[in-house]
Amino acid sequence: MATGNKNPAGAGAPKKDSQPKKKTKKIPERRCIGCGETKPKPELIRVVRSPDGEVSIDPTGKKSGRGAYICRKSTCLKRAFKLKQLGRNLNCEIPEEVLERLSEEITAALETDEGTK
């Protein structure tokens, strides 16, 4: 018998640490189409194009379809509209009335976020 093995579980078993390792939850990050900064996903607003072509805001972040993310800043929203980044990222032509509706919805979302802080 070999007496040099100090691991009681056997030679191939991993050694147990004295303290358990803490698992940190990974927070997904997304890039804002307005400013280009990478931020945690919960800090951004998701705009989604559904499979039937409807463009809307996705507050849950779980709707099916192609999504684009915008910061909760009015400057990022204006820049994304001006440079037509939203249509480019959603792979569709976005009519002006849809842009106006999205602008109103995002502005309302910004106001409710500021009210909760």
Secondary structure, DSSP 8 states (H G I E B T S, - for coil): --S----TT-SSS----SS---------EEEBTTT--EEEGGGSEEEEE-TTS-EEEESSS--SSEEEEE-SSHHHHHHHHHTTHHHHHHTS---HHHHHHHHHHHHHHHHHHHHH-
